[in-house]
């Protein structure tokens, strides 16, 4: 994992990251404008939090790139300024 680079991208792109609990499951929830992602944390795995954080950031990066290349998904009504365009 290149977590330091991913965290830097998150800082530069004003990503908000929250740790939330849904029932008995902890989740990493990340969002940037209306693009969001969340991944579960396995409390029995000491690397799971970093993995969930990495996956959430990469989902946001991929979603941002998709919208940059292909436009916006019908029904989402995303303001281009929200994703850095």
C-alpha positions in Angstrom: 0.0 0.0 0.0 1.1 3.5 -0.7 -0.9 4.9 2.2 1.1 8.1 2.6 0.5 9.1 -1.1 -3.2 8.2 -0.7 -3.5 10.3 2.5 -1.8 13.2 0.7 -4.4 12.9 -2.2 -7.2 12.9 0.4 -5.8 16.0 2.1 -5.3 17.9 -1.2 -8.9 17.0 -2.3 -10.6 17.7 1.0 -11.8 14.2 1.6 -13.7 13.8 4.9 -13.1 10.5 6.7 -15.3 9.2 9.5 -15.3 6.0 11.6 -18.9 5.0 12.1 -20.6 2.1 13.8 -23.5 0.3 12.1 -24.9 -2.3 14.6 -21.9 -4.3 15.7 -19.8 -3.3 12.6 -17.3 -0.5 12.4 -16.9 1.2 9.1 -14.5 3.7 7.4 -16.8 6.2 5.6 -15.1 8.6 3.3 -16.6 11.3 1.1 -15.7 14.1 -1.3 -18.7 16.1 -2.3 -21.4 13.6 -3.3 -18.9 10.8 -4.0 -18.6 8.4 -1.1 -17.4 5.0 -0.1 -17.4 2.9 3.1 -15.6 -0.3 4.0 -16.0 -2.5 7.1 -13.2 -2.9 9.6 -12.4 -6.4 10.8 -11.6 -6.0 14.5 -9.8 -9.3 14.5 -7.2 -8.1 11.9 -4.8 -5.5 13.0 -4.3 -4.3 9.4 -8.0 -4.0 8.6 -8.4 -0.3 9.5 -5.5 0.7 7.2 -7.0 -1.5 4.5 -10.5 -0.1 4.8 -9.0 3.5 4.8 -6.9 2.7 1.7 -10.0 1.1 -0.1 -12.2 4.0 0.7 -9.7 6.6 -0.6 -9.1 4.6 -3.8 -12.9 4.4 -4.4 -13.1 8.1 -4.2 -10.1 8.6 -6.5 -11.7 6.1 -9.0 -15.1 7.8 -8.8 -13.6 11.2 -9.3 -11.6 10.0 -12.3 -14.7 8.2 -13.8 -16.7 11.4 -13.6 -13.9 13.4 -15.0 -13.6 11.1 -18.1 -17.3 10.1 -18.6 -19.3 12.9 -17.2 -21.9 12.4 -14.5 -24.1 9.5 -13.7 -27.8 10.4 -14.5 -29.7 11.1 -11.3 -26.7 12.1 -9.2 -26.8 15.8 -10.2 -23.2 16.5 -9.1 -21.8 20.0 -9.4 -18.5 19.7 -11.3 -16.8 22.1 -8.8 -17.5 19.5 -6.1 -15.1 17.0 -7.7 -12.4 19.4 -8.7 -13.5 20.1 -12.3 
